[in-house]
């Protein structure tokens, strides 16, 4: 497993360095739907939002995003649940 600071690993604290709307839009295309990027605890707040409004809402606060977002070999893993963790460990 790669450790913090090794080449090829980029860490970004999403609460301090928010993703731009364009970055979120590109990420949403990779995962298939912007709704998948919504943090589980914020889903109620995001109800009724879609399209550009949802992207703007996600970009407004890094806490709105499901974290961590890990990209390995072009494949995106969102959040830390048992399935995501197992999938990530297989790829790293």
C-alpha angles and dihedrals in degrees: 000000000000117000131214112288098023117128116272094031119106120186122195126180100221094198092057099031106034123203115250121243089253091052091049091048091052091047091049090054090052094051095039102243136034090225088070089063094060115108111245093238091052099049093102090055091051095051111123094019119116141153116004094355091058092047091050091048092051091048093049095068129019087211089069090066125087107247146247102032108194124185117192123169090347094304119118124220118190125201131347112277124136095263094048092047093050091048091049093049090053092055099043 
